[in-house]
Amino acid sequence: MLRSRWSLGLVLVMLCAVVLGACGGNSAADQKTEYKKEAKSILDEAKASLQSLQPRLAGKSADQQAAEIAKTRQQVIGAADKLEKLDPPSDVQAEHDKFVATLRKFGEDFSKVEAAGKARDKQAAQQALVQLQTDAGQLQSASAALEAKLK
């Protein structure tokens, strides 16, 4: 059950990254094109970390799993930091800011999963995963809003 919720959250985040990265090819201004290119590059790194997390957790001790989760947390928050430094088109700024804040919150959720794993607290782990899943849904919504502005 723990893995299925975890997997669902990861799938949602990966879809967000793919959706944001896939928008392109329309008659948008050069600034939008450049912004999308830069954002996709940043998100591809976080996406790779999220996609590889499940296999990296397999067969590892609780401490090793916590280290892998920490690595992913750092990469997701790092992506939010890099995105925050981008200069989005003015008509995209609000959606960009919301997406970055939501991505950062999602990344920070991993610290709760880490802490629960280190404490071997199953109830806290369940709560952390529920929060992660909820924030993954919010991330998907923020991604969809940003994508809509980039068309």
Backbone hydrogen bonds, N-H to C=O, Kabsch-Sander energy under -0.5 kcal/mol:
donor,donor_aa,acceptor,acceptor_aa,energy
5,R,1,M,-2.0
6,W,2,L,-1.9
7,S,3,R,-3.1
8,L,4,S,-2.2
9,G,5,R,-2.2
10,L,6,W,-2.1
11,V,7,S,-2.7
12,L,8,L,-2.3
13,V,9,G,-2.1
14,M,10,L,-2.7
15,L,11,V,-2.4
16,C,12,L,-2.0
17,A,13,V,-2.3
18,V,14,M,-2.4
19,V,15,L,-3.0
20,L,16,C,-2.7
21,G,17,A,-2.4
22,A,18,V,-1.9
23,C,19,V,-1.0
23,C,20,L,-0.5
33,T,29,A,-2.2
34,E,30,D,-2.9
35,Y,31,Q,-2.7
36,K,32,K,-2.8
37,K,33,T,-2.1
38,E,34,E,-2.6
39,A,35,Y,-2.9
40,K,36,K,-2.5
41,S,37,K,-2.0
42,I,38,E,-2.1
43,L,39,A,-2.8
44,D,40,K,-2.3
45,E,41,S,-1.0
45,E,42,I,-0.5
46,A,42,I,-1.2
47,K,43,L,-2.9
48,A,44,D,-2.3
49,S,45,E,-1.8
50,L,46,A,-2.5
51,Q,47,K,-2.9
52,S,48,A,-1.8
53,L,49,S,-0.7
53,L,50,L,-0.7
54,Q,50,L,-0.6
56,R,52,S,-1.9
57,L,53,L,-1.6
57,L,54,Q,-0.7
58,A,54,Q,-1.2
60,K,57,L,-1.8
65,Q,61,S,-2.8
66,A,62,A,-2.4
67,A,63,D,-1.8
68,E,64,Q,-2.1
69,I,65,Q,-2.6
70,A,66,A,-2.4
71,K,67,A,-2.0
72,T,68,E,-2.1
73,R,69,I,-2.8
74,Q,70,A,-2.6
75,Q,71,K,-2.0
76,V,72,T,-2.7
77,I,73,R,-2.7
78,G,74,Q,-2.4
79,A,75,Q,-1.9
80,A,76,V,-2.0
81,D,77,I,-2.5
82,K,78,G,-2.4
83,L,79,A,-2.8
84,E,80,A,-2.3
85,K,81,D,-0.9
85,K,82,K,-0.7
86,L,83,L,-1.5
92,V,89,P,-2.1
93,Q,89,P,-0.9
93,Q,90,S,-0.5
96,H,92,V,-2.7
97,D,93,Q,-2.9
98,K,94,A,-2.1
99,F,95,E,-2.6
100,V,96,H,-2.8
101,A,97,D,-2.4
102,T,98,K,-2.4
103,L,99,F,-2.8
104,R,100,V,-2.5
105,K,101,A,-2.3
106,F,102,T,-2.4
107,G,103,L,-2.5
108,E,104,R,-2.6
109,D,105,K,-1.6
110,F,106,F,-0.6
110,F,107,G,-1.1
111,S,108,E,-1.4
112,K,108,E,-0.6
112,K,109,D,-0.9
113,V,109,D,-1.3
114,E,110,F,-2.7
115,A,111,S,-2.6
116,A,112,K,-2.2
117,G,113,V,-2.4
118,K,114,E,-2.7
119,A,115,A,-2.2
120,R,116,A,-0.7
121,D,116,A,-2.4
122,K,120,R,-0.8
125,A,121,D,-2.2
126,Q,122,K,-2.5
127,Q,123,Q,-2.4
128,A,124,A,-2.6
129,L,125,A,-2.5
130,V,126,Q,-2.3
131,Q,127,Q,-2.3
132,L,128,A,-2.4
133,Q,129,L,-2.5
134,T,130,V,-2.5
135,D,131,Q,-2.8
136,A,132,L,-1.8
137,G,133,Q,-1.8
138,Q,134,T,-1.8
139,L,135,D,-2.2
140,Q,136,A,-2.1
141,S,137,G,-2.0
142,A,138,Q,-2.5
143,S,139,L,-2.4
144,A,140,Q,-2.3
145,A,141,S,-2.2
146,L,142,A,-2.1
147,E,143,S,-2.9
148,A,144,A,-2.3
149,K,145,A,-1.5
150,L,146,L,-1.3
150,L,147,E,-0.5
151,K,147,E,-0.5
151,K,148,A,-0.8
